[in-house]
Amino acid sequence: MSTDELSLLSSASLPAQRAPASGVAPSSLADILERVLDKGIVIAGDIQINLLDIELLTIKLRLLIASVDRAREMGINWWENDASLSSGARALEEENRSLRERLERLEQAAGLPSPSESGKGRSQ
């Protein structure tokens, strides 16, 4: 191959620099990110592993990218109740544990069987 042919091939593989369409300015990364977070974007996909037409594994991927405010508008707020992410949820978890202990003490004082004992009694 000649040098002229090589330079022609290398220049052909480079993307052409184009001027933006009239009246439309190119978007910056910040503009695109702002639009995505404002509107939200969903990416979904499935991965299947088959061997001789036998399905061995299926992984379903669902990804939602949105701002916190937009997610709340859509009814998604799992991070508010996740004990590993929220101090309020930790307090609720501690309150739940103490209430269960208190209930167990009250049941014992009243002579009531605990839920595990009453389940055993029914099965015999």
C-alpha positions as CSV (number, residue, x, y, z in Angstrom):
1,M,0.0,0.0,0.0
2,S,1.3,3.4,-0.8
3,T,1.6,6.3,1.6
4,D,-1.2,8.2,-0.1
5,E,-3.5,5.2,0.3
6,L,-2.6,4.9,4.0
7,S,-3.2,8.6,4.6
8,L,-6.5,8.3,2.8
9,L,-7.6,5.3,5.0
10,S,-6.5,7.0,8.2
11,S,-8.3,10.2,7.4
12,A,-11.4,8.3,6.4
13,S,-11.6,6.5,9.7
14,L,-11.5,9.8,11.7
15,P,-14.9,11.3,12.5
16,A,-15.7,14.3,10.4
17,Q,-15.9,17.6,12.2
18,R,-19.4,19.0,11.5
19,A,-20.8,22.4,12.3
20,P,-23.8,22.4,14.5
21,A,-27.2,22.6,12.8
22,S,-28.4,26.2,12.4
23,G,-30.0,27.5,15.6
24,V,-29.0,24.5,17.7
25,A,-26.0,24.9,20.0
26,P,-24.1,21.8,21.0
27,S,-25.2,20.6,24.5
28,S,-22.6,20.4,27.2
29,L,-22.3,17.4,29.5
30,A,-23.9,19.4,32.3
31,D,-26.9,20.2,30.2
32,I,-27.4,16.6,29.2
33,L,-27.0,15.5,32.8
34,E,-29.6,18.1,34.0
35,R,-32.1,16.9,31.4
36,V,-31.6,13.2,32.3
37,L,-32.0,13.9,36.1
38,D,-35.0,16.1,35.5
39,K,-36.8,13.6,33.2
40,G,-35.3,10.4,34.3
41,I,-34.0,7.5,32.2
42,V,-34.7,3.8,32.4
43,I,-32.2,1.2,31.1
44,A,-33.5,-2.4,31.0
45,G,-31.9,-5.6,29.8
46,D,-31.9,-9.3,30.3
47,I,-29.0,-11.7,30.3
48,Q,-29.7,-15.4,29.7
49,I,-27.3,-18.3,29.8
50,N,-28.5,-21.4,28.0
51,L,-26.9,-24.7,27.4
52,L,-28.5,-27.0,24.8
53,D,-31.7,-25.0,24.9
54,I,-31.9,-25.4,28.7
55,E,-32.1,-22.1,30.5
56,L,-29.4,-22.1,33.3
57,L,-29.5,-18.5,34.4
58,T,-31.5,-15.4,33.7
59,I,-30.5,-12.0,35.1
60,K,-32.9,-9.1,34.7
61,L,-31.3,-5.7,34.9
62,R,-33.3,-2.5,35.5
63,L,-31.6,0.8,36.0
64,L,-33.3,4.1,36.7
65,I,-31.4,7.3,36.7
66,A,-33.2,10.3,38.1
67,S,-32.9,13.1,40.6
68,V,-34.1,12.4,44.2
69,D,-37.0,14.8,43.7
70,R,-38.1,13.2,40.5
71,A,-37.8,9.7,42.1
72,R,-40.0,10.8,45.0
73,E,-42.6,12.1,42.4
74,M,-42.6,8.7,40.9
75,G,-43.1,7.0,44.3
76,I,-39.6,5.7,44.7
77,N,-38.1,6.4,48.1
78,W,-36.6,3.1,49.3
79,W,-33.5,4.9,50.6
80,E,-35.5,6.7,53.3
81,N,-36.4,3.4,55.0
82,D,-33.2,1.4,54.4
83,A,-31.6,1.0,57.8
84,S,-28.1,1.0,56.3
85,L,-28.7,4.4,54.6
86,S,-31.0,6.3,57.0
87,S,-30.5,7.2,60.6
88,G,-34.3,7.5,61.0
89,A,-34.8,3.9,59.9
90,R,-32.2,2.8,62.5
91,A,-34.2,4.5,65.2
92,L,-37.4,2.8,63.9
93,E,-35.6,-0.6,63.9
94,E,-34.4,-0.1,67.5
95,E,-38.0,1.0,68.6
96,N,-39.4,-2.1,66.8
97,R,-36.9,-4.4,68.6
98,S,-37.7,-2.8,72.1
99,L,-41.4,-3.1,71.5
100,R,-41.1,-6.8,70.6
101,E,-39.1,-7.4,73.8
102,R,-41.7,-5.5,75.8
103,L,-44.5,-7.5,74.2
104,E,-42.7,-10.8,75.0
105,R,-42.3,-9.8,78.6
106,L,-46.0,-8.8,78.9
107,E,-47.0,-12.2,77.3
108,Q,-44.9,-14.0,79.8
109,A,-46.3,-12.0,82.7
110,A,-49.8,-12.8,81.6
111,G,-49.0,-16.5,81.1
112,L,-49.7,-16.4,77.4
113,P,-47.8,-18.7,75.1
114,S,-45.3,-17.1,72.8
115,P,-46.0,-17.3,69.1
116,S,-43.4,-20.0,68.6
117,E,-44.9,-22.1,71.4
118,S,-48.5,-21.7,70.1
119,G,-47.3,-22.8,66.7
120,K,-45.8,-26.0,68.1
121,G,-48.9,-26.8,70.1
122,R,-51.1,-26.7,67.0
123,S,-48.9,-29.0,65.0
124,Q,-49.0,-31.9,67.5
